Amino acid sequence: MKFLYGILFILFSVHLCYSQEDSISSVDNFYKEDQFYIGTTYNLLGKKPKDLSQSGFSSGIHFGIIKDIPLNEERNVALGIGLGYSLNSFIQNLLIDKDNNGNITYTILEDATTYSKNKYTNQLIELPIEFRWRTSTPTEYKFWRIYTGFKLGYLVTSTTKFKGDSGSFKHHNISDFNKLQYGLTLCVGYNTWNFYMYYGLSPIFSDKAILNGNDIKTNTIKVGLMFYIL
């Protein structure tokens, strides 16, 4: 995680350098915008079962490349299609374990249970598709943007971790996690600072994940900041 945040810092610094060189940049009437992105989010769980709660800071980091395809002569309306990577953590009180027969079990940790860690993490390869509107021109690199779209993710790895008085364990790539994750995205901002939101349309778990006799319909909501680089 520290390595990934280091990448965020480096790319953000490069973006600032581009901004400082605006006055000496040559005019490009066929310019494209925001071809690389990197961002950080606070991850929330939506549609939570009764008594499921989050604690601590559940974070995400996201980066990738976007093919910017201008749709009009002014080049301020465009389509973006890309490829990216996402690393996410979720700190909560849903214990995901296996019984003696290897079956996956789901339990809400009671308040009386003493533990120092209970979380799951995932890594996804993502395909973002964006409809882009902006106030950019061939000579103006500080501009407003509104990007809306759809993001499709494929789950590459997942890990659940628990550490408490009753012991500690770790499970990898539990089959109950949905491999395909998808949702709606929104990015709004000016120049460097852009508010970002993702709302998952797909549940995190498949219908095989049962808690107290009911399917776990929990989805992912991410809010944070997105930075774009030429």
N, C-alpha and C positions, 0 to 999 in steps of 0.2 A: 504493500500500500504506500509506504514512504517513497518507493521508487516511482510509482505512478504520479504521486503528487509532485515529485521533482520534475517529471515531464510537463505537468501542468504549468509549473513556474517558468520553465524554459520557453514554452510556446507562448505564454502570456507576455514574456519579455520581448520575444520576437515581434509580437503584434504591436507592442508599444513602439518599437523601432520603426515599423512600417508607418505608424501614425505620425511620427516625428519627421518623416521624409516626404510627407504629402506635398509640401510646397515646391519640391524639386523634381517630383515625378513627372515623366513625360505623359502627354495625353494619349490615351488608348481608347478609340471609339468602339473597340470590340472587347472591352474589358469584361471580366467575370468576377463575381464576388464570393467571398466566404466559402472557399473550396476545402478548407480544413476546419474541424471543430474539436473543441475539448471543453468539458464541463464537469461540474461537481454537483451532487444533489443530496437532499435529505429524503430518505426513503420511508414511505408510510404504507401501512396495510389498510386496505379498504374492505368493506363487506365482511367485517370480522365476526366470527362466532362469539357467542356470549362468553364473557370473562377473558377473552383473549386481549392482551394489552401489550404495548411496546414500552421499552425503557432504554435509557442511554441514547446514543446517537447512531442511527442506522444510516450509513453513507453509501454513496455511489460515485464512481468516476467513469467518464465516457469520452471516447475520442474516435475520430475517424476522418474519412475523406468524402467530399461531396462533389459530384459532377454538376456544375451550375449551367443550366440551359436557358438562356434568356428567351422570352417569348414575344417581346415587342421591340420596336426600333429603339426606344429609349433605354432598354435593357434594365428597367427597374421592376419588371415582372418576370419571374423565372420559375422554372421547375428544377428541383434539386433531387438527385438520386445518388445514394452513397453506400458506403460500407464502413462499419464501425465495430467497436469493441466496448463492452460494458462490464464492470465489476461492481457487485452490489452486496451489501450486508444488511441483515435484518435482526435486530436484537429484540426479543419478545419472550413471552412466557408459555409458548406452545412447545412442549417437549416431544421431539421426534426420535423414537428409539425403535429397537427390534426386540421381540420376545425370544424365548428359547428355541422356537421353531423357525426363526428368521423372518417372521411376519412383522411388518411395520406397524407401530402403534403411535397414537397421538393422545397426549394428555395435557390438560392445562395445569401448570404448576401452581400449587396453592401458596398463599402468602406466607404460610409457616415454613415452606421449603427453603432451605438455605443453599444458595448457589451463587457463584461469582460469574458464570458465563452460561448463556443459553442463546444461541444464534444460528442462523444459517446464512451461507454466502452462495452466490452463483456468478458464473461468467457466461456472457452471451456474445455471439456474433450477430450483429444487427444490420438491417437494411432500412435506412431512413428514406422516406419519400416526402418531399416538402413542396408546397405551393408558396412562392416567395414574393413578397411585395416590399419595396424599399425606396428610399428617397435619394439613392446614390446617383452620381453623374460621372463622366469620365475623369473629372478633376476633383471630385468631392468624396473623400474616404470616411468622413464622419457623417453618419446618416442614421435615420430611423429605419427599423425593420420590423415586419410582422411576418413570421413564417409559421404556417400551420401544416399539419401533415399526419402521416401514419408511419409507425415504426414496427417492423417485423423482426423478432429476435429468435435465435435458435440457441437453446441451452447447451453449452459445451460441458461445463462441470458444475456440480453442486456439492456442498459440504454442510453437514450439521454438526455442531459442537456443544457439548455440555460439560460443565465442571462444577461440582458441588460437594456437600458433605457425604453424599451417597456414592461418590466416585466420579469418574470422568470417562467420556467416550467420544468418538468421532465416527461419523458415517459418510461415505462418499457416494454420490450419484444414485440416490434413492430413486427408484423407478416411478414413484407416485408424483414426482414433479413433472408438469407438462413440459415437453420439449419445445413446443412452439409458444412463444409469448408475443402478444401484439397489442397495440394500443394507439391512442391519439396523442399528438404532440402539439405544443404551442411555444413559440419563442418570440418575445417582444422586448425591444430595447433600443438603445441609442449608442452608437460607437462601440466601446469595449463592453459595457455592462448590459447583459440581456437576461431577463427573467425567463426561465425554462420550466415547462410542466409536461409530465407524461401521465396519462391516465390509462391504465391497463384494461383492455376489453376482455382479455382471457384470464381465467383463474390461474393462480400459481400451481395448484394441485389438480390432478386428474380426479375423476369421480370415484377412484379407488380409495382415496384418502377420506376416512370416516372418523368423525369426532362426536362422541355421544350419540351415535346412531344417525348422524346427518353428514352430508357432503360438506367439505370445506370449500366454500366459494370465494375465499379471500383473493383479492387482486392487488396489484401494485400501483401506488401513486408516488410520483417523484417530483419534487420541486427544488429548484436551485438556480445556478447561474451557468450560462453557456457563453463561451468565447469563440469567436470566429477569426480565422486568419486567411489572408489571400492565398 
